[in-house]
C-alpha cells in the first residue's frame, strides 16, 4: 500500500495518496476495497 493509512474506528479503510500543496487539508485517497481488488485479494 502506498501512502499514509486512513484508520477509522480502529480499522484500516484506505490510504491517502495525494495532498494538495496549496491546501494540505484536501487531497485524494484510495479505499481499501479498491486496493484489495487490484491485488486480487478477496
N, CA and C atoms as a LAMMPS dump frame, in Angstrom:
ITEM: TIMESTEP
0
ITEM: NUMBER OF ATOMS
126
ITEM: BOX BOUNDS ff ff ff
-5.0000000000000000e+02 5.0000000000000000e+02
-5.0000000000000000e+02 5.0000000000000000e+02
-5.0000000000000000e+02 5.0000000000000000e+02
ITEM: ATOMS id mol type element x y z
1 1 1 N 0.852 -1.158 0
2 1 2 C 0 0 0
3 1 3 C 0.905 1.23 0
4 2 1 N 0.574 2.158 -0.848
5 2 2 C 1.33 3.393 -0.921
6 2 3 C 0.547 4.502 -0.229
7 3 1 N 1.222 5.357 0.463
8 3 2 C 0.561 6.476 1.112
9 3 3 C 0.393 6.263 2.596
10 4 1 N -0.237 7.239 3.216
11 4 2 C -0.481 7.173 4.655
12 4 3 C -1.812 6.482 4.926
13 5 1 N -1.833 5.572 5.886
14 5 2 C -3.076 4.841 6.156
15 5 3 C -4.182 5.741 6.696
16 6 1 N -5.414 5.403 6.335
17 6 2 C -6.597 6.058 6.896
18 6 3 C -7.247 5.034 7.82
19 7 1 N -7.3 5.365 9.095
20 7 2 C -7.856 4.45 10.089
21 7 3 C -9.097 5.089 10.687
22 8 1 N -10.176 4.312 10.723
23 8 2 C -11.435 4.802 11.283
24 8 3 C -12.005 3.716 12.183
25 9 1 N -12.317 4.067 13.409
26 9 2 C -12.833 3.124 14.398
27 9 3 C -11.946 1.873 14.498
28 10 1 N -10.633 2.116 14.572
29 10 2 C -9.618 1.061 14.708
30 10 3 C -9.57 0.097 13.523
31 11 1 N -10.032 0.525 12.344
32 11 2 C -9.99 -0.311 11.139
33 11 3 C -9.31 0.452 10.017
34 12 1 N -8.491 -0.264 9.243
35 12 2 C -7.857 0.31 8.064
36 12 3 C -8.902 0.406 6.969
37 13 1 N -9.187 1.629 6.509
38 13 2 C -10.22 1.795 5.479
39 13 3 C -9.658 2.307 4.162
40 14 1 N -8.377 2.681 4.142
41 14 2 C -7.789 3.176 2.91
42 14 3 C -6.446 3.836 3.164
43 15 1 N -6.015 4.625 2.148
44 15 2 C -4.747 5.335 2.266
45 15 3 C -4.833 6.665 1.537
46 16 1 N -4.184 7.678 2.107
47 16 2 C -4.072 8.976 1.45
48 16 3 C -2.999 8.823 0.378
49 17 1 N -3.341 9.204 -0.86
50 17 2 C -2.38 9.06 -1.948
51 17 3 C -1.781 10.377 -2.392
52 18 1 N -2.553 11.452 -2.351
53 18 2 C -2.075 12.777 -2.765
54 18 3 C -2.674 13.839 -1.854
55 19 1 N -1.878 14.849 -1.547
56 19 2 C -2.366 16.012 -0.812
57 19 3 C -1.955 17.236 -1.616
58 20 1 N -2.848 18.197 -1.738
59 20 2 C -2.542 19.402 -2.496
60 20 3 C -1.583 20.29 -1.71
61 21 1 N -0.537 20.774 -2.372
62 21 2 C 0.461 21.623 -1.712
63 21 3 C -0.178 22.922 -1.228
64 22 1 N -1.069 23.49 -2.038
65 22 2 C -1.698 24.759 -1.663
66 22 3 C -2.735 24.609 -0.559
67 23 1 N -3.236 23.377 -0.354
68 23 2 C -4.263 23.133 0.659
69 23 3 C -4.06 21.744 1.255
70 24 1 N -3.216 21.611 2.273
71 24 2 C -2.915 20.295 2.839
72 24 3 C -4.101 19.611 3.507
73 25 1 N -5.236 20.308 3.611
74 25 2 C -6.425 19.661 4.174
75 25 3 C -7.243 18.95 3.1
76 26 1 N -6.836 19.08 1.832
77 26 2 C -7.546 18.428 0.722
78 26 3 C -6.592 17.506 -0.034
79 27 1 N -7.146 16.464 -0.596
80 27 2 C -6.328 15.538 -1.369
81 27 3 C -7.155 14.363 -1.84
82 28 1 N -6.481 13.288 -2.194
83 28 2 C -7.117 12.077 -2.697
84 28 3 C -6.741 10.891 -1.82
85 29 1 N -7.662 9.963 -1.731
86 29 2 C -7.404 8.739 -1.004
87 29 3 C -7.958 7.555 -1.766
88 30 1 N -7.483 6.376 -1.428
89 30 2 C -7.983 5.155 -2.044
90 30 3 C -8.619 4.269 -0.992
91 31 1 N -9.761 3.678 -1.322
92 31 2 C -10.437 2.759 -0.402
93 31 3 C -9.691 1.428 -0.348
94 32 1 N -9.684 0.8 0.795
95 32 2 C -9.013 -0.489 0.955
96 32 3 C -9.615 -1.534 0.021
97 33 1 N -10.92 -1.443 -0.239
98 33 2 C -11.568 -2.404 -1.143
99 33 3 C -10.951 -2.333 -2.537
100 34 1 N -10.658 -1.117 -3.015
101 34 2 C -10.033 -0.957 -4.333
102 34 3 C -8.644 -1.587 -4.346
103 35 1 N -7.88 -1.386 -3.27
104 35 2 C -6.529 -1.943 -3.201
105 35 3 C -6.56 -3.47 -3.183
106 36 1 N -7.503 -4.033 -2.433
107 36 2 C -7.611 -5.486 -2.363
108 36 3 C -8.017 -6.062 -3.706
109 37 1 N -8.919 -5.393 -4.431
110 37 2 C -9.34 -5.863 -5.761
111 37 3 C -8.151 -5.831 -6.722
112 38 1 N -7.384 -4.751 -6.708
113 38 2 C -6.213 -4.63 -7.599
114 38 3 C -5.185 -5.714 -7.305
115 39 1 N -5.046 -6.059 -6.037
116 39 2 C -4.084 -7.087 -5.632
117 39 3 C -4.661 -8.497 -5.758
118 40 1 N -5.923 -8.561 -6.204
119 40 2 C -6.648 -9.837 -6.344
120 40 3 C -6.707 -10.605 -5.028
121 41 1 N -6.938 -9.855 -3.943
122 41 2 C -7.106 -10.447 -2.616
123 41 3 C -8.585 -10.372 -2.275
124 42 1 N -9.147 -11.482 -1.865
125 42 2 C -10.584 -11.498 -1.552
126 42 3 C -10.821 -11.613 -0.071
